[in-house]
Amino acid sequence: MPDAGEALSRAGRSAASGSWLRIGRRKPLAWLMIPAMLLSACSGSLLESDLPVNTIYVLAPAAPDPALRDESLSGAAGIDLSIARPHLAPGLDTDRIGVLTGRRLDYYRAVRWGAPAAEVLQSLLIDSLRDQQLFNSVSSERARIGGAYLLDIDVRDFQAEYTGETAAPTAQIYFTARLIRVADRKLVRTFSIHARRQAARNRMGAVVGAFESAGQQAALSLARQVSASIASDLQRSGGEPDF
């Protein structure tokens, strides 16, 4: 497992240099060399590379929380909820794992999320809210399900942060979620969700574990507030959403 500090990349690009093989009319021997080069490639020497292989990370959803289920006794149990693809702050909407030191945003080297960060977070939220069984269904906005309510999400923080006080970073997740009633596009409520978790040590596995723990905490907080808000909105509108 790579050290998170060593995995931190620096800004800048290096240009690769190469040479061209010139084949002239008066050098028929060069044509005879090409099959040999192809055979060499087939032997595997050209398929080997010293470039580091990226390690891909994913985040597991929050497990069902019995306390949350009992607390809600979900008044939103018959509702189909859709979650739009989150909008991330500049520099964060990438499959690279962001790290903030002071005001400088950088990325860990040779590690990536399994998809762009917006999709990683969206998937975690969808699966976490679905597994709480507070709603009839929870799906992506792009799914072919006509949800009665939609969550529109703006993400300000989805990065690891080094403060200088400790060697291990803290995973920061902060987003604003707007609950919209689809029938009339009315904004029902806005939620501010903030979760943070310090990594147990300065290793990539521990850093990703901190992201996962913070993401699960954020998802459970969102599930609780969305369920309660939909139940209240249904009570005000007579118990059934208008389609």
N, C-alpha and C positions, 0 to 999 in steps of 0.2 A: 504494500500500500504506500503510495507516494506521500512524502511530507508535504503538508499544505503550503509551507513557506517556500519549499523548493519548487513546487508546482506553479507558483505565481509567475506569470509571464510578464515581460517588459514590452513597452510599446516600441514599434519599429519594425521594419521589414528588411529582409536581406534578399538581394537579387541573385538568382541562380544563373550560373554561366555554363556554356556548353560549346561544343565544337561541331562543325558540319563536315560530313564526308562528301568530298567532291568526286564525282565519277565522270571522267572525261572520255572522249571518243577513243583516245589512243591508249587507254588503260583497261583492256578487256579483263585483266586479272581481278579488278574491283568487282565486276559482275559475278565472278566465280566465288567471291568472298561472301556475298549476301546470303546464299543458302546456308553456309557455315554459321553465319551470325544468327539466322533464324533457328538452326538446330541448337545453338548455344542457349537461346532464349527458352526453347522448349525444355531444356535440361533443368531449368529452374533458377539459374544464376541471376537472370534479370528480374525474376519475380521476388527475390529477396530484397529487403530494405532495412536500412538502419534507422529509418524514421520512427519515432515513438508512436505506439498505437494508442489512440484515445480510449480512455476508460469511460464507459457510458453509465450514467446514474439515473435512477427513477425514484419517485417518492410513493410510498404506500399510503393509502387513505386511512382515515381515522376509523378505529373499530367501533362497532355499535356501543353506545353509551346508555345503559339501562336507566340511569338517573335522568338523562335527557328525555328519554321516551316517557317515563312516568311523570316527569314535570310538565310536559306539554299535553299529554293525553290527546294527541294532536288534533286540533281543530282544523288543520290543513290537510287531513288524511286523504281527502278526495281530490286534491289539487295536483295538476301537472305543472311542474316548475321547470323553466328553461334557464340555462346559464350561458350568457354570451361569452365569446372569446375575450378575455381581459385585455385592456389597453395598458401597456407597460411604459414606464418612464424611459426617456432616451437612454440608450446604452444597455438596457436590460432585456429588450425583446430579441433575444438571441439564444442559441443553444449552449453558449459558453456560460460558465458559472462565474458570476460577477463577485468581485471583492472590492470593498471600499476602505481606503486608508486615508484618513483625513477627508479631503475633498476630491481625491484622485480615484477614479474608477478604473479598475484593472480586471484581469481575468486569470483564473487558474490555468496552468499549462497542461496539455495532454489529458484533460478531463472535460466531459461535456454532459449536458442533460440529454435524455433520450429523444427530446423534441425541443422546439423553441420554448423558452420559459413560460410564455403565455399559455401554451397548450399543456405544459406540465402542471401549472397551477390550476387551470380549468379542469383537467382530468382529476386532480386530487379533490377539488371541491365537489365535482359531480359525484364521484364515487363515495366520498365521505357523507354527503347529504343523503344520497340514495340509501346507503347502508344504515342510516338512522331510522329509516322506515317512518318518517314523519309526513311524507307526501305520497300521493298516488304514484308519481314517477318524477324523476329528475334526469334531465338530458341536456345535451348541447342545443343551442339555439338552431343549429343547422340540421338537427334531427327532424324527421318528418312527424313531429308531434306538436299539436297546437296547444302549447302551454297557456294556462290562464294568467300566469305571472312570469315575469322575466327579471333576471338579475343582470344588471349592467355594471361592470367592475373596472375601476381605474386603480392601477398598482403603482405606488410611489416607491416602495422598497421591496426588493427581492434579491438580497445580496448578503454576503458575509462581511463583517466589519471588524477590523483590527483597531483597537483603541490605544494600544501602547501600554495599557495597565496590566494586561495579561498576555501570555504567549498564544493562547487559543482564541480564535475569533468568535463572534456572536452572529448567528443567523437572524436577520431582520426581515420580517414580512409585514407590510403595512398597505392596506388598500381600502378604498371607499366603494361600497356596493349600493346601488340604487335599485330598490324594489319597484317594479313598474307593473301596473295592472294593464294587461295587453288590450282588453276590449276597448278602452277609451284612452290608452296611453297615459294614464294618470300616474304620477309619482306618489307611491304610497308612503315610502319611508326611505331614508338614507342611513346607512350604517358605516361606522368607521371601525375597522378591524385591525388590531395591532398585536402581533405575537413575536416574541424573541426568545431565543434559546442559545446559551453558550455551548460551544463544542467541548466535549470532555477533554480533548487534547488537540494539538495542532497537526492532525492527520486528516487526509481527505475523507476517509470513511466516517470519522467523527464529525467533520464539518457537514457532510451530507446528512448524517443522522440528526444533527441540530436543525437543518432545514426541514427534515421530515417531521420532527417533533413540533416545531413552530407552525408548520403548515397544518398539521392535525389539530393543534390548539385553535388556530384561526378558523378552520372549517367547523369545528364544534360550536364555537361562539357564533358564527354566521348561521348555522342551522337553528340554534335556539332562538335567535332574534327574528329570523325570517319566518319561522313557524308561528311564533307569537303574533307577529305583525299581520300575517295573512289571516289568522284566526280572527283578529280584531277587525280587519277590513271586511271579512265575510259577515261578521255580526252587524256591522253598520249597513251593509248592503242587503241584508235580509237572508244571509246564509248561503247564497249561491252566486258564483261569478257570472257576469254577463258575457256572452260570446258574440 
